[in-house]
Amino acid sequence: MATAVVEIPPSNHGVPGSHMLAHVKFPEAPLKPLETTDAQHVATQWVQGFNNLINGRSTTVNELFLSESYWRDLLCTTWNFHTFQGLSRISSVLKGRDSQRRLKELSIDATKDATKPAVSQIDFTGNLKGVRAFLTVETDIGRGRGLVKLVRDARDGEKWKAFTLFTTLEELKGHEETVYARRPSGVDHGAHPGRLNWQERRNAEANCEGPFEPTVLIIGSGQGGLTVAARLKQLGVRALIIDRNPRIGDNWRNRYHQLVLHDCVWYDHMPYLNFPPNWPVFTPKDKLAEWFETYAKVLELNVWTSTTLTDSNWDDSKRQWTCTLERGIDGGKETRILHPRHVIQATGHSGEPYFPSHIKGLDMFRGDRLVHSSQFTGPQPDAKGKKAIVVGCCNSGHDIAQDYYEHGYEVTMVQRSSTLVVTSEALIDVDMKGVYSEDGPPVEDADILNMSNPTPVAARLAQDSAREINRRDAELLKGLSAAGFALDNGPDCAGLMTKYLHRGGGYYIDVGASQLVADGKIKIKQGQEIERVNAHSITFADGSELEGDEIVFATGYQNMRETARKIFGDELADRVEDVWGFDEEGEIRTMWRRTGHPGFWFFGGNLALCRFFSRLLALQIKGMEVGLMEYEEE
């Protein structure tokens, strides 16, 4: 009997190997009203019970957790990222010898009004309410933070139990960051013949002279490289960033002319140095590039621009690299050989541009321009009446199409599959308000709120928020559909962020182009693959033809693993694991944690992800450097 072929909807397509998330069912709403609930008492009782449990006293797991419950842990119980689901899995973790040794105590964090236990909604709609409590975490090696969401168990006498628990490591005991009360003095008083001043020491460190050879070599000076270098510096780990571009920030500065970040400023702060209060809500690319240069200078990060890695070899016995660099300096070039113990590839989570070079006839095109979106610098002046074709309908494709339209071109976007579209206003008001917003908490607390939802739970919440966003955007979405634009709501209708983490793209945060599509000012060619490129047109699989003077392929980027193959060769690329998408537990694969190759790490993501996970990667490296962690250790 033949096996039926299951058609996977385009919205569920992810990077190869990414798992679909577990389906989450919210607990039943309690019968008893919560208006008079003493949240402090409820949270305190639960924390005491949890501490009794991990210290071998009388409490059992099913007295503390719902039958369907989730515990997301980042480095507190192991040196890895996990989401433990269900009583059996949580029980096995807490009974494990290593977990009992690592996790010592939870405490209520009541240091600020915003972190004190409070009655809070658990689901998006507010039908399910419970108690939310920020936590502090102590392990045998460090300290961290956390958050628990407690609800009444309708199946067990409405006892208070955890629906979700979140714990994350933030510092190592004896190796805390050199900030606030631990900041450097800046001077060493007394007589010290021959001592160097700050500028001389800074120059020696920046040039990796003498004792300043880096422990960590970071490739890429975008938000990934800068944030993880900043974290490492505060932990006393020497790091050097290299970038092939002439200036820090060129990875943004060199992109298309009208690029502005689609994420809001409150979501995009960087570690230790928030954007100033007059910063625009949406950051222009060149302004961000200038900020990156300022950030590196103020935080004293070591960056070599116009520098490439020409050769690298890993010594398994010595656990160190031999890296040959070619550095452009003072109008000339120099070769330097360094021996870092760690290399971080921070070239962007999307990797090298994906250009569909298999399409027939690319070399036959005789128009004005045929490029990937990463090479698009802007429309030509005085080009009114010219025809532009943009292949791809995500953020870059829409921005470029809008730019073309504003310069008088006749524009057609080629949409091969479907796209998730949300307006920027609806996204900020529904998904960001009260967390990443002008009236929101400090960004460190906002990150705890955001990251505390295990990914399957976050996806379930996003299904409801996506419905609300669609309701607000209904008129625009109706117009897009009428124009022949294919829409989706992400994997299992779980919205933008789920699609981003599952696939790495496939969405557009609307800042104006969608109305142009709905009004027919930007035309759509939908659902057809390109058969071939001609001298002045494109022919599609259905035989239709589309004329164009310029063609831009906004076709996305390859996996970071392929960039690693290009830089480091097949041996390393075959040894590391796939990057991005979800693992079996719902955590992002390989990024920000061990890759499968000792001494090699992947780091990337948007500014918010880089801000949060830069600390966790830096703690793993510091843990190895001071002997708290072995690479092979779970």
N, C-alpha and C positions, 0 to 999 in steps of 0.2 A: 504494500500500500504506500503510495507516494506521500511524502511529508509536505504539508501545506507551507507555502512561503509566507512568512509574516512580514507585511509591509510596515516598515518603521516610518512614522510621520517625520517630515523634514525637521520639525521643531525639536525632535528628540535626538537628532544626530549630534554626536559629540566627537571629541578627538578620539582616535583609535584606542580602544581598551578602557575608556571611561565607563564606570558603572552607573546605571540608573539608581537613583536614591530610593531608599526604603520609603514606603507609604506610611505616613504618620496619621494616627487618629487621636484627636484631642480627648482628654478625659471628660467624663460627664460633669456637667455643671453641678455644684453642690446645692443642696436644698436649703441650707441655712444661709441667711443673709450675712454679708461680710462687713457691713457698715460699722459695727461695733468691735470688729476684730482687733485684738492687741497684737499688731504685727511684730513688735519687738519681742514679745513673749513667745509667739509661735516660732519665730526664727531661732531664738535662743534655745528653746527646747529641742528643736531639730538638730541644731549644731551640737548640743551636748550629747544627743543620741548618736550622732555620726562619730564624734570623738570617742565615745564609749566603744563603738563598733571597731574602729581601726586600732584601738588599744586593747582589744581582746576581752572587753567586758560584755555585759549581757545582751545588748541590743542586737537584733537580727536585721538583715538587709530588707526583708519584706515589711518591716515596721517603719522603714525610712523612705523607701522608694515605691512608686506605683508599679504595677505589673508591666505596663508599657512606659518605660522611663529611659532617659538618656543622660550619660555623663560624658561631656567633652573634656578631655584632659590634654594639655600641652606642656609636656616635660615635667609634670609634678609626680607622676607615678612611674614613668619610664623616661628614657631619653628619646622619646618619639611622640608623634601626634596620634591620638586615638579618640574615637567616639565609641563608648561602650553602651550597648543597647540591651535593655531587659534585665530582669532580676538575676538570671543565671549568669550572664556575662559580668555584671557588676559584682556579684558575689564572688566569682572566681578571681576577679582583680583584687578585691579587698582581702581575700584569703591567701593570696600569693605572698610568699615570704618577702619578695623584693618590694612589693607595694607597701606592705606593713613597715618595712624599713624606711622607705622613702617618704611617705606621707605621715606627718606627725600630728598636725592639729589644724582645724579650721576655727576661725573666730569671726564674730560679726564686725563689719567695718562701719562704725558709726562716727567716723571722723568728720563727716560733712552732712548737712541736711539731705543732700541729694543721694547719699549712699546709705542712709539709715533704712532699716526694714520698713516696708510700706505695702499697703494693699494695692495691687496693680492688675491690669488685665493681662491674661496669659495668651489669649488668641487675638487675632486682628480685630474682630468685630466687637469685642468686649463682652461677649456672652459668658465667657469663662474668666472668672477672676480668682486671684490667689494672693499669696504674699511673696514679694520679691525682696531678696536680701543680698547686698554686696558682702563679700567675704575677704578676709585675709587668710593666706595659706602658709603654713610652715612645713617644710620637708627637712630631711636630715642634712641636705646640702644647701638649701636656699629658702627663699621666701617668694610669695607670689600673691595673686589676687584671684577672686572668683565671684560667682554669682549663683544663687539657687532660686528656683521658682517652685513654690510649694502650693499644692491644692488639696482640698479635702477629698479623700478617697470614698466615693459614693458606694463602693463595694465592701468597705471595711469600716462601717460605723462613722464615716466622715472624719477619719483621722487625718492629720496633716502629714502629707508625704511629698517627696520631691518628684516633680515631673521632669525637670532638667537641672543638672548640676554642671557648672563650668569651673575649671581650675587651670591656672596658667602660671608658669614660673616667671619671675621678674628679676630676681637677683640671686647671686651665689654668696653664701656666707663667707666673709673674709675676702671677697673679691667684688665688692660693691662698686657701682659707678662713681666716678670722681665728679659728682655734681652736688650742689647745695652745700651742706655742712662738710662734705668731703672735697670741696673744690680745691685746686692747687693754690698755694700761697702767692706764686708769681715771683718770689724773690727768696734768696738764701742769704740772710744777713750774716755779716761777719767778714773776715779777711780770707779771700780765696784767690791767691795769685794766679793770673793767667786764665781766669774763668771767662766764659763766653757770655755775652748778653743774650737777651731773648731772640733778637733777629738772627744772630749768628747760629744759635741752637736750632732755630726754626729752619734756616737754610740747610743746615746739615741733615736734619730730619727729612725735609722735603726731597733732598737729593739722595737719600739712602746712603749716607756716608758713614764710615766707621761702624759704630755699634747699632746703627739705625736700619740695618737690613730688615725688610718686612717679613713678618710671620705669615701674612696673608697677602696674596696678589689678587686684586679685583679687576676684572675686565669689563669696562663700561662705566661711564661717569654720568649716567642718567639717574633717575630717582632711586633705582635699586642699588647701584654702586655707592652713591653718596650716603644713603641712609644706613646701610650696613657698615660702611667705613666709620660713620659717626658713632654708631653703637660700639664698635670694636675699640675705638680710641678711648671712650670713657671707661672701658674695661681694662685698659692698659695693654691692648694687643696692637702691635705695629702693623699697619696696613698701607699698601700702595695701590692706588687706582691708576690704570692706564686706559687711554682712549685714543683711537686712531684719528679723531677729529682735532682740528687746531685749537678749539676752545671748549671748555666745559659748557654744556647746554646745547651744543650743536646738534645733538640728536633730536631736539625739539626745534631749534632755530632754523634748521635746514628743511623742515617739512613745509607743506603747502601753505601758500601765502595767507589765507584767511583762518588758519587753524586757531581755535580757542577751545580750552578744555571744556568738556561737557559735564564734568563733575563740579560740584560747588566748593567754595573755598573752605567751608567748615569741615568738609570731608577730606581735604587734601593737605592739611598741615603736615610738616615734617618734624622728626624728633628734635627736641631741645629748642627749636626756633620756629614758633608759629608765624604765619603770615601776619603782617601788621593790620590794625583794625580798619585802615582805609583801603585794604586790598579789594579788588573787584570780586564779585560773586563768581564770575567765570574768568579764568586766567588766560590771556592771550599767550600764544606759544613763545614769542620773543621776550615777553615779560617773565615767563617762567624760566627761560634760559638765563636771563640776567640774575634771577633769584638763585639759581643753581650755582652760578659763579660766586655770588655773595656768600651763600651757605658754606661752600667749600673753604672760602677764605676766613670767615669768622670762626668756624669750627676747627680750623687748622688741619684740614685734611690734605693728605699727600696725593697729588694728582699729576701724572705726566701725560700731557696731551701730545698729539702727533707721534704717538708711540704704538708699535705693534709687537705682538708676540710672534717671533719668527721660528722658535723651536721650543719644545717642552718635553721633558722626560720625567716619569715618576719612578722613584726608587722604593720598592716595597719594603726592603730591609731597613733602610734609613728613615722611611716615612717622610720623605721630602721630595720636592720638585727641583729640577734644574731648568730654569726658564731663561731663554735668550731673548732680549728685547732690543729693538731698534728704535732709538729715541731721537726725534727731531728737537734740536736745542741750539739756540744762538745762531740760527741760520745754517747750521750744519747737522750732522748725524753722529750719534755715538752708539756703540753696542755695549750693553750691560748684561751680565749674567747674575741672576739672583737665585736663591735657594729657599723659597717659601715652603712652609709645611701645608698650606692650604691655598687653593685657587678657587675663587668664586666667579662663575660666569654670570655677569649681570648685564647681559646684552639685550634685555627685554624679553618678557615671557613668550612673545610671539616668534622670536627667531628671525631668520633671513626672510626677505620678501618672497612670497610665492608668486611667480610669474608663469602663466600657462604656456610654456615654450613648445608644448606638443601641438598647439594649434597650427594648422597648415597655413602657409602663405604670409607669415609674419614678416619675412624679409622682402615681400612683394609690396608692402605698403609704401605709398608715395605721397602721403599727406604731410602735414606740418609736424606731427608729433605722435609717437606711440611709446608710452612709458608705463611703468608701474607707479601707483599712487605715491610711493615713497620718493620718487624722483620728480613729482609734479611740483613746480615752483609757482605756478599761477597762470591764468589765461594771458594770451597775448593782447597787447593794447590795440585799439582800433580794429577789432576782429568782428565787428557787427555783421551778422548774417552767416558767419561760418558755422559749421556743424561739428558738434562734439559728441562723442560716445563715451559713456562711463560704464565700465563693466563691473558690477558689484553694487550692492545697495545697503551697506552698513554705514557707520559714521563717516569714514573717509569718502566713500562714494557720494553720499548726500552732500557733504560739505563742498566737494569739488564740483558737483553738478550745480549747486547753488551759486558758487563762484563764477562758473561759466555763464550761467543765466544772467547774473548781474553785469557781466561784461558784453552782453548782446549776442551770445551764441544761441543757436538752436541746439537744445540738449536732449539727449535720450539716455536714460539709464537702462542697462540690461540687467534684469533680475532673473536669475536662473532658478532660485528656490523660493523660500519665504523669509520674511524679515519681521522681527519684533520691533514695534515702534511705540515709543512713549514720548509725550511732550516733557520737556525739561521742567516746566512748572508743576505738572502733576506728579512727576517723580519726586521732586523736592518736597512738595506739600504732603504727599502720602507716605513715602518711604523714609524721608530724612527728618521731617519736622519733629522737634522735641528731642532729637538725638544729635544729628549733625545740622545745627541751625543756629541763628543768632541768639535764640533764647535757650539753646541746649546746654548740657553740662560741659565741663572741661573735656577736651578731646580724649584724654586718657580714660575718663569714665565712660564716654560715649563708645570707645572701642570695647570696653568690657561688656556694655549692653549689646553691642552689635555682634561681637564674637561669641557671646555666651550661648547663642542658639546653635546647637548641633545642626549641621547642614541639612539633614532630613527635616528637622523641625522648622528651620529657616525657610526651606522650600514650601512646606505646608502653609506657613504664614504668608509667603509670597503669592500663593494661589489666591488668597483672599484680597491681598493688596493689589494684585494685578487686575482683579475684577473691578476694584474701585477706580484704579487708574483708567481702565478701559471705559468705565462709565463717564468719567470726566472728559476723556478724549473722544467720546462716541462720535461726535459730528465730524471730526477730522478723520477718524478711522473709516467712517462710512464713505467719505469722499475719496479716500485712498482706494478702497475696494472698488468703488465705481470707476476709478481711473485704471483698473486692471492690476493694481499693486497687491501682491499676495502677502497676507499677514499671518503671524502666529503669536502665541503667548509663551514661548519657551518650553523646555522639557516638562511634560505633564502640566502644562499651563502654569508653571511656577515662576514666570516672570524673568526680568532682565538679568539679575545677578546670578540666578541659577544657570541661565544660558551662558553667561560669561564664564563661569567656573567650569561648566560641562564642556563647552565648545571653544571658548576663547573669543567669540565674536557672534555675528549673526543678528545684530540689533542696531537700531538708530535712536539716539536721544535727540528728539526733534528740536531744532533751534531755528526753524523757518523753512527748510526745504520741503517738508511734507505738504504744506499748503500749496506750494508751487506745483507739486505732483498732482494734488487733488484738483487744482484749477486747470490742469492740462498745460501749464507753462513749462514744466519738465515732463517729457514724454516717457512712457514705460514700454519696454519690450520684455515680456514676461514668459518664463517657462521653457525657453528654447536654448539649447547649447549652441555654441559657435562652431560652425563647420569649418570655415576658413576665413582668412583675412585677404582682401583684394587690394588693388592699388589705391582705391579711394572709398572702400566700403567693407562691410562685414556680411558674410552669408551665413544664415542659421540653418539648423538641422531640418527645419520645415521648408527650406528653399527660399524663404524671404530674404531680402537684402536691405541693409541700412547704410546709407551714405554717411561719411564722416571725414572731416579734415583733421581731427585730432581724436586719438583713442587713449583713454587712461584705464588701465586694469587695476581697479581697487579690489583685488582678489585676496587680500590678507597676507598672512605670513606663515612660514613653516614652523614646525615644532622646534623648541630650543635644542633638542637633542641633535637635530641636523646642523644647527650652528656649531655645536660642540664637535661634530664630525669634521666640519670644515676647518675649525681652529686647531683641534687636538688630534684628529685622525680617527681611523676606524676602530682601533683597539679600545680607546676610551669610550667612544660612542656606542660600541656594542656591549660594553660592560655596564654602563649606566642604565637606569630604568626609564620608562616613558615618563614624560613631563606633562603636567596639567591634566584636567579631568579628575573624576572622583575614584578613590580606591573603594574597597569593599565596605569600609565603615563610613564613607562620605567625606573623608579628608582629601585635600588636594594631593595628587601623586607627586612625589619626588621633590617638589619645589620647597625651598626653605628648610629642608632636612636632608638626611643622608641619601646619596644618589645611587649607591651600589659600587662606587669607586672611591677608595679612601683618599682623603685630601682634596676632594672635588665636590663643589656645591653649585646648585642652580639657584639664582635669585632673580625675581621679577614680579610684575604685577602693577596695578595702578598705585597712585601715591598713598592711598589709605592702607592697602595691603603691605606695601613696603614699609610704611611707618610701624605697623604692628609687628610684622614677622621679622623685621631687622633685629629686634631685640632677641627673639628666640634663636635665630641663627647665630648671632654673636655669643649667646650663652652656651650654645653647643660647642663652638670653637674654643671659647674660654675654658669650658669644662674639660676638653681634651688637653689643652695646654697646661692645666694645673693638675692633671692626673685624676680628675673626678670621673672621667668618662673614657671608655675605649670605643673605637669606631664600630667594632662588631657587637658592642653591648646593646641590648634592647632597651 
